[in-house]
Amino acid sequence: MRRSYLPHIALLLFTLSAIMNGCSEGLINHTPKTVDPDIAIVQLWKAQNVHVGQKVLSEHYSKTYIRFYENGDYEIHNTLNTEIGKWSYKKADSALILAGKSTTLAKVLEITEDKFRFEIELSIDMDSGTVFECLRVNDGYLYSMKGEIDTTGEPNLPQKLYVSVFWETEMSPNSFFVWGHGVLNRQKNEYHISFDEYPNINSNSNQCLNIQQLQNSLEIAYYAVGRIVLHSDPTIKSGKHIPNISSFKHSNHFWGAVNDRHIIFVSNGGEEFLKCKVKFPAFFDTGYSIGKSRTEIGPPDMIVPLDNDDKSVLKINKDWDSFIFANWRPE
């Protein structure tokens, strides 16, 4: 009896066809389609690789995010600065024009649903020939985190509650600056915090930054330490300075916090920070992270990255002083 190979041949032809033509979404080898740049540019992109000739500049630009808006505005975020301006695209020449503090002319080399490559042709700040290879940031945020809410002992919560990040200043243990907010899911007892912008010295967010002159270096470095706070005060918004926390922590507006969790922002995550009195930023990558305290012999306490199994639970407790945080300030 002769064996039939027709089913095997059919399967082979189908497989080859899928590889050659690109598989459908959800399968391997999905090929993103090329899209209209006027539409595709309008989103948030992260610089994955930046190079000019054989020189790779990724380390310098690794935390750069570029956001394009439909109204023609753009923002370039990095950990030291935020530049804003107007963008336009000339389809006939594949020309991308960024008019901010100075005008940059670039040529779009490739743009798909999730990849964006452009080459600098004219710029005061960058060499011509510099190529940015960017990937789309799908959720539109530079940094996000979530955790559960523990409502044990407080069944009667206010109808309106807010999650805000209170950034501590180095000058005083009682002085805070509000930068960033979260959302609550009361049905699932979850909270979610996202940031779509870095704090920087050129915006009202600079009050949350603690500034260090790096020793043996001309550079200025910035770091910030934030607490995740639950409250019922609708007037607490980004940009609000709280010079003394005493009145707030004893008010009816304070409802809880995430114990021993510190949102960290670092502008320069390199070893240079080890030369400063505040040493913990050197443990963290540039940008936003989350850490916990580690008590050392003698002050100040350290703040270190979380372990894989560490949770960040938002605890309902109206006693501010019951929450433990690192005493990280240098003496």
C-alpha positions in Angstrom: 0.0 0.0 0.0 1.5 3.3 -1.1 1.6 6.1 1.6 0.1 9.5 0.7 2.3 12.5 1.3 -0.4 15.1 0.2 -1.3 16.2 3.8 2.4 16.8 4.6 3.0 18.7 1.4 -0.1 20.9 2.0 1.1 21.7 5.6 4.6 22.5 4.3 3.2 24.9 1.6 1.0 26.6 4.2 4.0 27.1 6.5 6.2 28.5 3.8 3.3 30.9 2.8 3.0 32.2 6.3 6.7 32.8 6.6 6.9 34.6 3.2 3.8 36.7 3.7 4.0 37.4 7.4 1.8 35.7 10.0 -1.3 37.1 11.4 -1.4 38.9 14.7 -0.8 36.6 17.7 1.5 34.3 15.8 5.3 34.3 15.4 7.0 36.3 12.7 4.3 39.0 12.7 5.4 41.8 10.4 4.2 45.2 11.4 2.6 47.1 8.5 4.0 50.4 7.3 1.7 53.2 8.2 1.1 56.9 7.3 3.8 58.9 9.2 1.3 61.7 9.8 -0.7 59.3 11.9 2.0 57.0 13.3 4.3 59.7 14.6 1.6 60.9 17.0 2.5 58.7 20.0 5.2 58.2 22.6 8.5 56.7 21.4 11.6 55.5 23.4 15.0 55.8 21.9 16.4 52.3 22.0 19.6 52.9 19.9 21.2 56.1 18.8 24.4 56.2 16.7 26.4 58.3 14.4 28.6 56.3 12.0 30.2 53.6 14.0 29.9 55.5 17.3 27.0 54.3 19.5 25.4 56.9 21.6 22.8 54.8 23.3 24.1 55.3 26.8 23.7 59.0 26.5 20.2 58.8 25.0 18.9 55.6 26.6 16.4 57.4 28.7 15.1 59.8 26.0 11.4 59.7 25.2 9.8 61.7 22.3 6.1 62.4 22.3 4.3 63.8 19.3 0.8 65.3 19.7 -1.9 65.7 17.1 -2.0 69.5 17.6 1.6 69.7 16.3 3.3 69.9 19.7 6.2 67.7 20.6 8.1 67.0 23.9 11.6 65.4 24.2 12.0 64.0 27.7 15.3 63.0 29.3 16.3 62.8 32.9 17.8 66.3 33.0 15.5 68.3 30.8 12.3 68.5 28.8 12.3 70.3 25.5 9.0 71.4 23.9 8.2 72.8 20.4 6.3 72.2 17.2 6.7 69.4 14.7 5.8 69.0 11.1 6.3 66.3 8.5 6.8 66.9 4.8 5.7 63.6 3.1 7.3 64.4 -0.3 10.8 64.7 1.2 10.3 62.4 4.3 11.4 65.4 6.2 10.7 65.8 10.0 11.1 69.3 11.3 11.3 69.9 15.0 11.1 73.6 15.9 12.0 74.1 19.6 14.8 76.1 21.2 16.5 75.6 17.9 15.3 73.9 14.7 16.3 70.4 13.9 15.8 68.8 10.5 15.6 65.0 10.2 14.8 62.5 7.5 12.4 59.7 8.4 14.0 56.4 7.4 11.4 54.0 8.6 8.1 54.1 10.5 5.8 51.2 11.3 3.2 50.5 14.0 6.0 50.0 16.6 9.3 51.2 15.1 10.5 54.7 14.2 13.9 55.5 12.6 15.1 59.0 11.7 18.4 60.6 10.8 19.5 64.1 11.8 20.4 66.2 8.8 20.7 69.6 10.5 20.9 70.4 14.2 22.9 72.7 16.5 22.9 70.1 19.4 23.6 66.9 17.4 26.0 65.8 14.6 24.4 65.4 11.2 24.1 61.7 10.4 23.0 60.7 13.9 20.3 58.0 13.6 17.6 57.5 16.3 16.0 54.0 16.4 12.9 54.3 18.6 10.3 51.8 19.8 6.7 52.7 20.6 5.7 52.9 24.2 2.4 51.1 24.1 0.8 52.3 27.3 2.0 55.9 26.8 3.8 56.1 30.1 7.5 56.5 31.0 7.0 54.5 34.2 4.1 52.8 35.9 3.5 50.5 38.9 0.5 49.0 40.6 -0.3 47.2 43.9 -3.2 46.0 46.1 -5.1 48.0 48.7 -5.4 46.6 52.2 -8.7 48.0 53.7 -8.5 45.9 56.9 -10.1 47.8 59.8 -11.5 50.6 57.7 -14.7 49.5 56.1 -16.2 53.0 55.8 -14.0 54.8 53.3 -14.9 58.2 51.8 -16.5 58.1 48.4 -13.6 60.1 46.8 -10.1 59.1 47.5 -6.9 60.0 45.7 -3.4 58.5 45.4 -0.6 61.0 45.2 3.2 60.9 45.3 4.7 63.1 48.0 8.4 63.8 47.3 10.6 64.5 50.3 13.1 67.4 50.2 16.5 66.9 51.5 16.4 70.1 53.5 13.6 69.0 55.9 12.0 65.7 56.9 8.7 67.5 57.1 8.7 69.3 53.7 7.1 67.6 50.7 6.3 68.4 47.1 3.5 66.7 45.2 4.3 65.3 41.7 2.3 62.5 40.1 -1.0 60.9 40.9 -2.6 57.4 40.6 -6.0 55.9 40.2 -7.9 53.5 42.4 -10.0 50.5 41.4 -12.3 50.0 44.4 -13.9 46.9 43.0 -10.5 45.1 42.7 -8.8 46.9 45.6 -6.0 48.0 43.4 -4.1 51.2 42.8 -2.1 52.2 39.7 0.5 55.0 39.4 1.9 56.2 36.2 4.3 59.0 35.1 4.3 60.4 31.6 7.0 63.0 32.3 10.3 63.3 34.1 10.7 66.0 36.8 13.2 68.5 35.6 14.7 71.8 36.5 12.9 73.7 33.8 9.4 73.0 35.1 7.4 73.4 38.3 8.4 69.9 39.2 12.0 71.0 40.1 11.0 71.4 43.8 10.9 67.7 44.3 14.5 67.3 43.0 17.5 67.2 45.4 20.5 68.6 43.5 24.1 67.4 44.0 27.3 68.8 42.4 29.2 65.6 41.5 32.6 65.6 43.0 35.5 65.7 40.5 32.9 66.5 37.8 31.3 69.6 36.3 28.0 67.8 36.1 25.0 68.4 38.3 23.0 65.3 39.3 19.4 65.1 40.5 17.5 62.6 42.6 14.2 62.5 44.3 12.4 60.3 46.9 8.7 59.9 46.9 6.1 58.3 49.2 2.8 56.9 47.9 0.0 58.5 49.9 -3.7 57.9 50.0 -5.9 61.0 50.9 -9.2 62.7 50.4 -8.1 66.2 49.7 -9.0 67.3 46.1 -6.8 70.4 46.4 -3.6 68.3 46.5 -2.4 68.3 42.9 0.9 68.2 41.1 2.9 71.3 41.8 1.6 71.8 45.4 4.3 72.4 48.0 3.7 71.3 51.5 6.3 73.1 53.6 5.2 71.3 56.8 3.5 68.0 56.8 2.3 68.2 60.4 -1.2 69.7 59.7 -1.9 67.3 56.9 -0.8 64.1 58.7 -3.2 64.9 61.6 -6.1 65.9 59.4 -9.1 63.9 58.3 -7.7 63.9 54.7 -4.9 61.4 55.3 -6.0 57.8 54.9 -2.9 55.7 54.4 0.3 55.0 52.5 2.5 52.2 51.1 4.8 51.3 54.0 8.6 51.3 53.4 8.3 52.0 49.7 10.1 54.9 48.0 9.6 55.9 44.4 13.1 57.0 43.2 14.0 59.3 40.4 17.7 59.5 39.4 19.1 61.7 36.7 22.5 60.1 36.6 22.5 56.5 37.7 26.3 56.0 37.4 29.0 55.5 39.9 29.4 59.2 40.3 26.7 59.2 42.9 28.9 57.0 45.1 31.0 60.1 45.7 28.0 62.0 47.2 26.8 62.0 50.8 23.5 60.4 49.6 24.7 57.1 48.1 21.5 55.2 47.4 20.9 56.6 43.9 23.8 54.6 42.6 21.8 51.4 43.2 19.1 52.5 40.6 18.9 52.9 36.9 18.5 56.3 35.5 14.8 57.4 35.6 12.0 56.1 37.8 12.3 53.1 40.1 10.9 51.8 43.4 13.0 50.9 46.4 12.8 50.0 50.1 14.9 50.9 53.1 17.9 49.0 54.4 19.2 50.1 57.8 23.0 50.5 57.9 25.2 51.0 61.0 24.9 54.7 61.6 23.0 57.2 59.5 21.8 57.6 56.8 19.7 54.6 55.9 20.1 53.1 52.5 17.4 52.7 49.9 17.8 49.6 47.7 15.8 48.0 44.9 13.0 45.6 45.7 13.3 41.9 45.6 11.3 39.9 43.1 8.7 38.8 45.6 8.3 42.2 47.4 4.8 43.7 47.2 3.8 47.3 47.4 0.6 47.2 49.4 -1.4 50.5 50.0 -2.4 50.2 53.7 -5.4 52.0 55.1 -4.2 53.5 58.3 -4.8 57.1 59.5 -1.7 57.2 61.7 1.0 58.8 59.6 3.7 57.9 62.1 2.9 54.2 62.0 4.5 54.0 58.5 8.2 53.4 58.4 10.4 55.1 55.8 14.2 55.3 55.3 15.9 58.1 57.1 18.0 58.7 54.0 19.0 62.4 54.5 22.7 63.0 55.1 23.7 64.7 58.3 
